[in-house]
Amino acid sequence: MTACMVVSKDQKEELVGYYQVLEKPNHGYSRILLKGLNGDF
């Protein structure tokens, strides 16, 4: 699993990419913790 995130300077928007290669079928769910956004928006 590889993930990357880019956050705008004003911290209102972000772009997240999640890439997975050769995963087993019906593996279940994974969570990605996102940091960097301003919680006041």
N, C-alpha and C positions, 0 to 999 in steps of 0.2 A: 504494500500500500504506500502510495505517495500522495501527499497533499500540499498545496501551496495557497497562500492568501495574500492579497494586496488590499490595503486600506487607503481610502482617499485622505487627503491632508485635513479636511474638515471632519473626518471620522463619521460621515453620514452614510457612506457606501463602501461595500467591499465586494471583491470578486474571489470566489473560492473554487479551486480545481481539485478534484479527487480522482485519482487514477489507480486502477487495480488490474493486475495481470495474472492470469491463470488461477482464478479463485475457484474454490469448490462450489458445486451447485447447492443452493438452499443453505448457504452458510449462516444466514441470520443477518442481524443489523450491527453496524459499527457507528460509534458517535465520534464526531470531530469537535473538539472544544475550540470555539472561535473567540479570539481575544483582539482587542484593538479598537472596537467601536465605542463611541461615547454613549453610555447608558441613559443619558438625559433626553435622547431623541425618541 
